[in-house]
Amino acid sequence: MSAPQAEAVVDLDVYRANLAILREAAPTARQMAVVKADAYGHGLVPVARAAREAGAEWLGVATLDEALALRAGGDTGPVLCWLNAPGADYRAAHAAGVELTASSAEQLDEILAAADLRVRVQLKVDTGLSRNGARGPQWDALVDAAAREQASGRLEVGGTWSHLACADEPDHPANDAQQRVFEAAIAQLRAVGVEPGLRHLANSAATLLRPQAHYDLVRVGIASYGLTPGPAVDLRGLRPAMTLQARAAAVKRVPAGSGVSYGHTYVTERETTLVDVPLGYGEGVLRTASGRAEAGFAGRRVPVAGRICMDQLVVDVGDLPAERGDVVRLFGPGDHGEPTADEWGSAAGTIGYEVVTRLGGRVVRTYRGER
Ligand SMILES: Cc1ncc(COP(=O)(O)O)c(C=O)c1O
């Protein structure tokens, strides 16, 4: 195969180092590496393998298909899966040794109905995010069902957990409020003789900002990829693991007054060099960053000129020498002058999470630091 013209280079040494930093931030808790959504666009199986090499005891995914893809990729360790609509193939989950999450008594019934033997399941309480998880009377019903099924010998509660809404805003009152609801939910379980198993509440932001929320395990996603959970968070040396780069498909010198890309929203102010980059929204590059984002070229920041197209975008490199095949970096750790995915998120009116997770299409992922 020819060398990829557009690639997302994922540095697994950086990813493992990020996990080590996050472990230092939560030294008393087990670590779950969250690898849902194709490891936030970084590639499920290679990232999962690196997570295990870095000592992550758990992997976390949303859907059963993701969990089964981990098993197909050779992972044999603890995996938690948390987002399944009715009709999910729980039998396959049990056969693969994937731990499921019950967000209601009905879901617990479905999960147990698919098991021939006693099965370990985690319970999710909605403490205030109002997504999945059981809340109020639903939680009461789940607690009753758990006590009943534990007594019948069909259920072992592997964990009890919830998810924070505002962990990236450390002073937000929702954090304390959610934690109080979480504590009460655990007390309610214990009152009926059910031990909660692994208690967990913290995402990346809470791992870095809220030690009192670490409990038995922390679930780290975005920070493990070296991106920020929010502006208030000190990244403590975490580095972006992914660089998105491509080789220039065309280079041209143009006079002042040249309109660039669809709609001519960018017009050159003076004679300049334009570099055509084979990356566009077909690869998940966010079109809303048109005219605002920058890229790295020859160690410098250069503007994305005009609209991002389906297959390509143009950067204005001024008077820097440029040739077809030169590397343009859209984002990465910044070592070559390129912005970070978080900066692209700001330019596109979104967050770094979306910038990396959207990547797809024709982008080839290549890995550094594979063992
Ligand atoms: C349930 C759950 N836990 C943990 C995470 C990881 O969050 P973050 O990427 O902010 O660390 C996510 C991701 O959104 C999640 O859905």
The ligand as a Gaussian input file, in Angstrom:
#p B3LYP/6-31G(d) Opt

LIG

0 1
 C      -20.331000       6.714000      31.990000
 C      -19.074000       7.395000      31.598000
 N      -18.022000       7.333000      32.423000
 C      -16.858000       7.950000      32.124000
 C      -16.726000       8.658000      30.953000
 C      -15.425000       9.332000      30.684000
 O      -15.583000      10.715000      30.696000
 P      -14.350000      11.664000      30.363000
 O      -14.046000      11.421000      28.920000
 O      -14.865000      13.027000      30.605000
 O      -13.249000      11.235000      31.244000
 C      -17.794000       8.751000      30.079000
 C      -17.685000       9.533000      28.856000
 O      -18.472000      10.389000      28.558000
 C      -19.005000       8.093000      30.411000
 O      -20.062000       8.131000      29.592000

